[in-house]
Amino acid sequence: MSESRKPALPRPVKNLNANWAAGSDGEDGTFQVMIVTNDDEHYTVAPSPAAVTALIALSKANTVLLWDAQNRSLIAANVVGTWIVPAGLARARVDLVDD
């Protein structure tokens, strides 16, 4: 009988880095975001400029960010109220770097 594997749990985000490449004049350009979890795993996503705006706003708010690598989902906890007590967790550091 095979042992069932538990799905990976979402990991707290330690760093969030955003790179932007300019598009043609009048275009938005493209973003790449690197998510570094507390176990030092690195994940790269390419959200839309509008999604990056929301992502930066959430990262600067008093939230706890978790990355669910299996579902490629970023969870912003504690947007209102306290769902996750950040004992031992630090807010994600946000680095914005232009290409």
N, C-alpha and C positions, 0 to 999 in steps of 0.2 A: 504494500500500500504506500503510495507516494505521499510525502508530507506536503501540505499546502503552504505556500509562501504568503507571509503577511505583506500587504502593500507597504511601500516605504512611507513613512510619516513625513508631513511637511516639516521643513527645517527653517529655523530662524535665519533671516537675512542679515549678514554682517556688513556687506558693502553693496552698493548699487552704483554702477558706473555707466554714464551715457556718452556715446560718441555720435557726432552729427557730421554728415557729409553734405555739403551744399549741393543743391540742384541747379538747374538753369535759372536765370533771372525770373522771378515771379513764381517759382516752384518751391515747395516745402523742403525739399532735400530728404535724406533718409537718416534714420536713427538706428543705432545698435545699442542695446542695453546689456551689460554684463551683470549678472546676479551672482554674488559670492555668499554661500551659506556658511553657517557657523562651523561646519566641518571642512571648510576650505574647498568645497567643490565649486566649480565655475560653470555657469550656464549663460548662453547668449540667446537673446530674442531680438526681433526687429519690429517693434510696435510702430503704429502710425504716429505722426506728430501730435495729434489730439490725445492719443493714449499716453504719450510721454508727458504731456502737460498734466494729466490726471495722476500719473505715476509720481511725478515730482511733488505735486501737492500732497498726496498721501504720505510720501516719505518724509515730508517736512512737518506733517501733523503729528499729534501725540498718539501714534499708532505703533503696533508691533507688526512687522512684515514677516510673513512666512512664505517659503517657496515650496510648492508641491511639484516636484520634478516629474513625477509619473503622469500628472494631468496638465503640465505646463501652465499652472495657475499660481498667481500671486495672491496671497490672502492678506488683507489689511485688517488686522484685529484691533479692537478698541476704538473704532471710529466714534462710537457713542457708547459710553459706559466702559466697564472693564470685563472683558471676556477672558483674556489671558493676563495673568499677573506677571509682569516682566522681571520676576526674580532671577537675577543673574543674566538677564538679557539686556543688551544695549541697543539703542536706536541704530538703525542702519546708517552708515556714513554714505553720503551722496557726493560723487565726484562728477562734474560736468567738464568735458574736454572737447574742444572743437577739433575736427580733423584739419 
